[in-house]
Each structure stands twice: as C-alpha cells, then as structure tokens.
Amino acid sequence: MIQNALEQAKKHFESGDYEQAVSIFLETLQSAEKADLSYERLSCCVGITASYLKLNQNDKALKFHQECELLVEKAQPDEKLLKLLIPIAEHFRIFAQHEKAFDYLLKYSDLEEKLNTEKLLKKIAEVKSGYEMEKRQYESMNIIDQASRLASIGVIIGGITHEINQPLSAINVNSDSVLFWNSKNRG
C-alpha cells in the first residue's frame, strides 16, 4: 500500500501536480512512520522537499530536507539509499549548501563503490564455486576413466592368462598321463 502511494505521488510530481504530490507524500509519510519504515519515510521526505521547492515554499522544503538528513544518518547503506542521495545533494545545492551537497555526492560515490565491490565479490565467489565444482567433477570423471581402463586391462590380462594356462594345463595333464602310463608299462 505504501509503495503504491509513493508511486502515485511520484506520478503527480512528474506531471507537475505538486500540491497533490505533497498531499499524498504527507499521508504516506504518516503511514510509513506508523509502520516504522525508514526508507519509505526518507522517500516521502525527499518527495515532499522536491515538491515544496517546485511550489517555491522553501521554508517548508527546508524543514523536510532537514528530516531527510536525519533519516540518511540512520539508514542502512544499501541500493535504496543510493537512489536518494543524489536528489538530497541537489536539494543542498538549491539551498546553497554546496559543501554538504559535495559531502552527499561523496557519500553516493563511496556507497556505490562499496555496493559494486560487494556485487563483484559475490560474483567472484559464484564463479569460484562453479569452477571448484567443475574441477571436482572433472577429477571424478578422470578417476572413473582410469578405473575403467584398469578394469579393461584386468580383463585382458585375465584372458591372456587363461589362454596361456589352458594349453600349459593340457600339457601338464598329458605329461602326467604319459608318465603314469609309462611307469605302469615298465613295472
């Protein structure tokens, strides 16, 4: 519900209906405060500040802009916050607080670098994990291939042994028979 209200307020802002945007942002801000949703509160404050600036109500805009500052300090550094730092820096510029605008642009840059580094590290870990799994699979296949080759060699050796032992056994049996009959005939 809050997200839908935020989208509706943004549409009014983009269409130039700043009064209606402020009204929806204020209602949404109250709901976000009750639900203790810090990002949504910050989004509302940024929207209210921008709307009041468009309506040339700088005193009201400054009040909500100051609330934005407090919420940014409490916010978790994530992609949601990243999206709001540029508009907040722009508001500082409008209020002629160029040093703070610069600070917020630096916060944006640092947070973007941190988030991109985290994404890159996750991607590296995924690739490394995939590589390790492929490596283990390749090693397993090599072991299976080697075992298969050894089994084939064993079968071949068994066959050769049988082919050699068969005639030798026949010779042995025949020679024993000859010796037996020879000894019976002599004796």
Salt bridges, closest charged atoms under 4 A:
ASP17 OD2 - HIS12 ND1 3.39
GLU69 OE2 - LYS100 NZ 2.85
GLU73 OE2 - LYS107 NZ 2.79
GLU79 OE2 - LYS119 NZ 2.89
GLU90 OE2 - ARG93 NH2 2.39
GLU126 OE1 - LYS123 NZ 3.69
